[in-house]
Amino acid sequence: MIKREDMLELTRRMTPNRSSASRIAGAYFDEEGYVDGTFNTHFLKLSPSEKTVNLNLAKTVLLAKTNEELKDYRITSAEKKPGSIWQLLDGMKETELKNDAFLDIFYELLGERFSMEYPWYCFMLFGQYDVPVKGSDKEWLEGSEEVYRYLLCMIGPQTGEYEPGKPEYGFLYPVFRDRTTNDEYINIFEKVSGKLQDVFKV
């Protein structure tokens, strides 16, 4: 079960000046699922307006209706086998999206298993959030309990040439639950239920 408070805690840090995102990568697809172009850059190199646009896309995923549009899915230990998509996502996270080979494999897999009826995009954010300590009175304290490292994916239609529209799909991996990392789950955002889930089926 996703707690709204956890999602709000993440999105409060999604402003151009406070963002926990450090890298952004993405691909543009045609109607048939073929990659039309890619990019990969440090998030801080974006202009203030570009940061704002991309953070708003990210917040669309995290602020979707919890447990309705944004749902929890458990990943079994059997699914996390060598060569699985979970191993690929772990590799993308550990290399902080700096390995283009991992990204190319992911885009190819995504194009094979997922499609839209018009040109679309897939953007990926890598971020690190220093989870602050909360006292028994729920007041924030100095220091952090842990560093939450995550991948946030946004998928939606292109509204113009290489212009991203509002995300209709996406995911957060691993999940942020009870203010800590839980890598046994993924949060999947879907406007049309079941469509993006197929990407993760073994």
C-alpha positions as CSV (number, residue, x, y, z in Angstrom):
1,M,0.0,0.0,0.0
2,I,1.4,3.4,-1.0
3,K,1.2,6.2,1.6
4,R,0.5,9.6,0.3
5,E,2.8,11.1,2.9
6,D,5.8,9.3,1.3
7,M,5.0,10.6,-2.1
8,L,4.5,14.1,-0.8
9,E,7.9,14.0,1.0
10,L,9.6,13.1,-2.3
11,T,7.8,15.8,-4.4
12,R,8.6,18.5,-1.8
13,R,12.2,18.2,-2.9
14,M,11.3,18.5,-6.6
15,T,12.0,22.1,-7.1
16,P,14.8,23.6,-9.3
17,N,16.7,24.7,-6.3
18,R,16.2,21.7,-4.0
19,S,15.9,18.8,-6.5
20,S,17.3,15.4,-5.5
21,A,17.6,14.5,-9.2
22,S,21.2,14.4,-10.5
23,R,20.8,13.0,-14.0
24,I,18.2,12.8,-16.7
25,A,18.1,10.5,-19.8
26,G,15.5,9.9,-22.3
27,A,14.4,8.5,-25.7
28,Y,11.8,9.6,-28.3
29,F,9.8,6.8,-30.0
30,D,7.8,6.7,-33.2
31,E,4.3,5.1,-33.4
32,E,5.9,1.6,-34.0
33,G,8.1,1.7,-30.9
34,Y,11.4,2.5,-32.7
35,V,13.8,5.0,-31.0
36,D,13.9,8.3,-32.9
37,G,16.5,10.0,-30.7
38,T,18.1,9.9,-27.2
39,F,19.8,12.2,-24.7
40,N,21.6,11.8,-21.4
41,T,22.9,14.7,-19.3
42,H,23.5,16.0,-15.8
43,F,20.4,17.5,-14.4
44,L,22.2,20.6,-13.1
45,K,23.2,21.4,-16.7
46,L,19.6,22.0,-17.6
47,S,18.2,25.6,-17.7
48,P,15.9,26.6,-14.9
49,S,12.9,26.4,-17.2
50,E,14.0,22.9,-18.4
51,K,14.4,21.8,-14.8
52,T,10.9,23.0,-14.0
53,V,9.3,21.2,-16.9
54,N,11.0,17.9,-16.2
55,L,10.3,18.1,-12.4
56,N,6.6,18.8,-13.2
57,L,6.5,15.7,-15.4
58,A,8.0,13.7,-12.5
59,K,5.5,15.0,-10.0
60,T,2.7,14.0,-12.3
61,V,3.7,10.4,-11.7
62,L,4.2,10.6,-7.9
63,L,1.1,12.7,-7.3
64,A,-1.2,10.4,-9.3
65,K,-4.1,8.9,-7.3
66,T,-2.4,6.6,-4.9
67,N,-3.4,3.0,-5.0
68,E,-5.7,3.7,-8.0
69,E,-3.5,5.1,-10.8
70,L,-0.2,4.7,-8.9
71,K,0.0,1.2,-7.5
72,D,2.3,-1.1,-5.6
73,Y,3.7,-4.3,-7.2
74,R,5.7,-6.8,-5.4
75,I,8.9,-8.3,-7.0
76,T,9.6,-11.9,-6.0
77,S,13.1,-13.1,-5.5
78,A,12.5,-15.6,-8.4
79,E,11.9,-12.7,-10.7
80,K,15.2,-11.0,-9.9
81,K,17.2,-13.6,-11.8
82,P,20.2,-12.8,-14.0
83,G,19.2,-11.3,-17.3
84,S,15.9,-10.0,-15.9
85,I,14.6,-6.5,-16.3
86,W,15.1,-6.0,-12.5
87,Q,18.8,-6.7,-12.9
88,L,18.8,-4.1,-15.7
89,L,17.1,-1.5,-13.6
90,D,19.5,-2.2,-10.7
91,G,22.4,-1.7,-13.1
92,M,20.9,1.6,-14.3
93,K,20.5,2.8,-10.8
94,E,23.9,1.7,-9.6
95,T,25.6,3.5,-12.5
96,E,23.3,6.6,-12.0
97,L,22.1,6.4,-15.6
98,K,25.7,7.1,-16.8
99,N,25.9,3.8,-18.8
100,D,24.3,4.3,-22.2
101,A,24.5,0.6,-23.0
102,F,22.1,-0.2,-20.1
103,L,19.7,2.6,-21.3
104,D,19.8,1.3,-24.9
105,I,18.8,-2.2,-23.8
106,F,16.0,-0.7,-21.7
107,Y,14.7,1.4,-24.6
108,E,14.7,-1.6,-26.9
109,L,12.9,-3.7,-24.4
110,L,10.4,-1.0,-23.8
111,G,9.7,-0.4,-27.5
112,E,9.1,-4.2,-27.9
113,R,6.7,-4.6,-25.0
114,F,5.0,-1.2,-24.9
115,S,3.5,1.1,-27.6
116,M,1.3,4.1,-28.1
117,E,-0.7,5.1,-31.2
118,Y,1.4,8.2,-31.7
119,P,5.0,9.5,-31.2
120,W,5.9,9.2,-27.5
121,Y,8.8,9.6,-25.1
122,C,10.4,7.9,-22.1
123,F,12.3,10.1,-19.7
124,M,14.3,8.6,-16.7
125,L,15.5,10.5,-13.7
126,F,18.1,9.3,-11.2
127,G,18.1,10.9,-7.8
128,Q,19.5,10.6,-4.3
129,Y,17.5,11.9,-1.4
130,D,19.1,12.3,2.1
131,V,16.2,11.2,4.2
132,P,16.1,13.6,7.2
133,V,15.7,12.3,10.8
134,K,12.2,12.9,12.3
135,G,11.9,13.2,16.1
136,S,9.2,11.6,18.1
137,D,7.3,14.8,17.9
138,K,7.5,14.6,14.1
139,E,9.8,17.6,13.9
140,W,12.7,17.4,11.4
141,L,16.1,17.0,13.1
142,E,19.7,17.5,11.8
143,G,21.3,14.8,9.8
144,S,19.9,11.9,7.7
145,E,18.9,8.3,8.4
146,E,19.8,7.0,4.9
147,V,20.3,7.9,1.3
148,Y,17.3,6.9,-0.9
149,R,18.6,6.2,-4.5
150,Y,15.9,5.9,-7.1
151,L,14.9,5.8,-10.7
152,L,11.8,7.7,-11.8
153,C,10.4,7.0,-15.2
154,M,7.9,9.1,-17.2
155,I,6.2,8.0,-20.4
156,G,3.7,10.1,-22.4
157,P,2.8,11.5,-25.8
158,Q,5.0,14.0,-27.8
159,T,3.0,17.2,-28.3
160,G,5.4,18.5,-30.9
161,E,8.8,17.7,-32.2
162,Y,10.6,16.3,-29.2
163,E,8.1,18.1,-26.9
164,P,6.9,16.0,-23.9
165,G,3.2,16.0,-23.1
166,K,1.8,15.1,-19.7
167,P,2.9,11.6,-18.6
168,E,0.3,8.8,-18.9
169,Y,2.6,6.1,-17.5
170,G,5.7,5.8,-15.4
171,F,7.2,4.1,-12.4
172,L,9.3,4.6,-9.3
173,Y,12.0,2.0,-8.5
174,P,12.7,1.0,-5.8
175,V,9.8,2.3,-3.7
176,F,10.0,4.8,-0.9
177,R,7.9,3.3,1.9
178,D,7.7,4.5,5.5
179,R,10.5,6.9,4.7
180,T,13.0,4.2,3.7
181,T,14.0,2.1,0.6
182,N,12.1,-1.1,-0.1
183,D,13.5,-2.8,-3.2
184,E,11.0,-5.6,-3.1
185,Y,8.4,-3.4,-4.7
186,I,7.9,-1.0,-7.7
187,N,5.3,1.7,-8.0
188,I,3.7,1.8,-11.4
189,F,1.6,4.7,-12.7
190,E,-0.9,3.9,-15.5
191,K,-3.8,5.9,-17.0
192,V,-4.8,2.7,-18.7
193,S,-4.4,-0.2,-16.2
194,G,-2.3,-3.1,-17.1
195,K,-0.5,-1.6,-20.2
196,L,2.8,-0.8,-18.6
197,Q,2.7,-3.8,-16.3
198,D,3.4,-6.0,-19.3
199,V,6.9,-4.6,-19.6
200,F,7.8,-6.1,-16.3
201,K,6.4,-9.5,-16.8
202,V,8.9,-12.3,-17.0
